[in-house]
């Protein structure tokens, strides 16, 4: 103090609180646009100090939880810190005047989305093959969320259900099918796409034959079919004697068409038949014009056994010709009516006639003659 002062005096020390810098280490994150990454703190500041919050910092795939004293530390500070905390930073960490105290952001991995590419097994005819095609709905985002940057086991996924299919393989690319890994890592930005490979289910088609039999003799009453293949293409061809195939129907009577596909459930297919109509031709041989009649395998056949021919006796109807696919026996003669039901195939029946022999008697009046004693219409 310069000379010239006099008188008793009391001097009081004046103190100015030291300042230091608090730096915010984003710890793999970053401050949002317009947010400064450090502030000036004042020792013994009674107002304390506000720290940066989740609205100020960000890290893709993570949620901000607070601040720590080290990069791998746990959360110790959040919101506003009091004077004693600020003083502690200054004293305990030897920050000193104009020094720097660094805080480190603590992050918790966010639950992010995972999308699925659905690869569906293709078919060729009635068979499933080794090729897959991408579903038109892919990629599909699932409701489940997964922790960013951590591995997820494929086996733990909640698979999307696809009607008619079951998940068989998985991977992060189609090329991984042969060497599929057990897990994948979820990208923090939600861009993870997992490839799921679905094979087609097999179902049982039970057959209601209604008397039909397979041409090759098989008697199986069911077949196994692949989902999404034509129902009819999976069915064996059956035949039924005396009948023509009509159609296939469901148990409820709905007609199955070539466009109908195998559903994702066991079904019953009914074979329906139409009784064939055959022609029987009658050859009379007595001057009457040949005639025809229709019959089916379930109907008896009425024969006219009252026909006549001068000089002849009617001896029945003979099978003289029949189509190859029939059960008529050539040369068999039917003498009574009706012929029992069960015959099938077009046939010709020819009337059989026996010549009648007539007697001749003579009045010779004591003479003699070497005359015939009988005759027929043919002699």
SULURZI-V82797 format. One record per helix or strand. SS is the DSSP state (hx for helix, st for strand). FROM is the first residue (numbers start at 1). LEN is the number of residues. If there is no record, write none. Layout:
SS_FROM_LEN ; SS_FROM_LEN
//
This chain:
st_19_7 ; st_30_2 ; st_38_5 ; st_49_2 ; st_57_2 ; st_62_7 ; st_77_1 ; st_80_2 ; hx_83_10 ; st_100_10 ; st_111_14 ; st_127_8 ; st_140_8 ; st_151_3 ; hx_154_3 ; st_165_7 ; hx_174_6 ; st_183_3 ; st_193_8 ; st_202_7 ; st_213_2 ; st_222_5 ; st_230_1 ; hx_232_3 ; st_238_2 ; st_243_7 ; st_255_1 ; st_261_1 ; st_267_9 ; st_278_6 ; st_291_5 ; st_301_1 ; st_309_1 ; st_312_11 ; st_333_2 ; st_339_1 ; st_347_9 ; st_358_2 ; st_374_2
//
